[in-house]
Amino acid sequence: MPCRSRSDPVNEISAPRIRAIRHRLLAWFGGAKRDLPWRQTSDPYAIWLSEAMLQQTQVATVIPYYHRFLQRFPTVRDLAAADLDAVLELWAGLGYYARARNLHRAAQAVVEQHAGRFPRTADGLRGLPGVGDYTAGAIASIAFGERAAVVDGNVARVFSRLFCIRENLQGGPGRDRLWRIAEKLVPADRPGDFNQALMELGATVCLPKNGAMCLTCPLKSQCGAFAAGRVADLPVKKIKTPVKDELHVVAAIVDSRNRWLVIQRPTEGLWGGLWELPTMVAKSSAARIDTASQAEMLADRLVDRDIEINSRPFCDITHQLTHRTVRFVGHVCRMVGRPVSARHSAKESDVVIPKRRWLPIREINAIGISTAMRKVLESLVTINGTHVRKRLSRSP
Ligand code: SF4
């Protein structure tokens, strides 16, 4: 079945071919599947958690987070009852924090609207915050045995090669075609295993670019791209979104008696709900920005004391986001003059003022901060003779 001039129409995929794909894939999966912790359970909560964590994140990175999360929040009720801060703390380092916020909101919806039980169908699951077609299909098929389809990046790559799909797979007709194929292929018997087998094939055998290991692939006899020698051409590469201009951010360590001011970001948006040193987008995009003055201005807005600024930056680092490079330049600002007021006293400030806290350095690591902010903090080797990097890494 070589690649034809047009992609295989979905309704022309023959019944014998469907049977062969199902049979070969399931037989292969039985012997080749990786022993992953979320494959030891049929608990929809644990499966949902793993699916949320695995979006955009490698399996090896996810495993320790998955264990820690389940240890701290063993059930959906535990997660629903938790503070968002505690959830974000556990999520810190995984990135894409909207996933953690959605998990928390969806857990509350399961408890409040479904008496703590997950909806058992893909349609029902789609009503939960952050649960889209893919996640709904994965939970419904794996946890509840519903004949529901899944299409993720791995499945899309496998289908594009098996069925010679050359369209853009991100949206429009290409995406629709993928879903229609997935719905046609998924069997009523063992739909969860079948879906996992497809994803496993994409993750371990039908690899991107020139990485496909076709000679060991259980589907090579069914594969249009393999028959036509077109594997490396599929899927058709998407046009890359150009990286936007660098964003300059000024960060300030506002130091009061070896406690640093940290601010909670707004819940929505980039790094939403996480804690960070005070930051502001630099006022000029010119190559030379007076970052020291801007850090002083930033600190001045936040505290009611004179500020002594160190004009030499303690950090000048870049952090790459998907479509943007963020450059952080940080300065140390010390409060001088009269003792700090009660509003900012070390004793009371942690609880009195919401969204801002004064913390000893070693405690900053224990709250939810982004990977970018961790890089900023770790770039500061010494301040006041304190070895910050060591303190951060020693913290729980
Ligand atoms: S034969 Fe090659 S291209 Fe086709 S599904 Fe298998 S690994 Fe992918």
Boltz pocket constraint, residues with backbone or C-beta under 6 A from the ligand:
constraints:
  - pocket:
      binder: B
      contacts: [[A, 158], [A, 161], [A, 162], [A, 205], [A, 206], [A, 207], [A, 212], [A, 213], [A, 214], [A, 215], [A, 217], [A, 218], [A, 219], [A, 220], [A, 223], [A, 224], [A, 225], [A, 226], [A, 231]]
      max_distance: 6.0
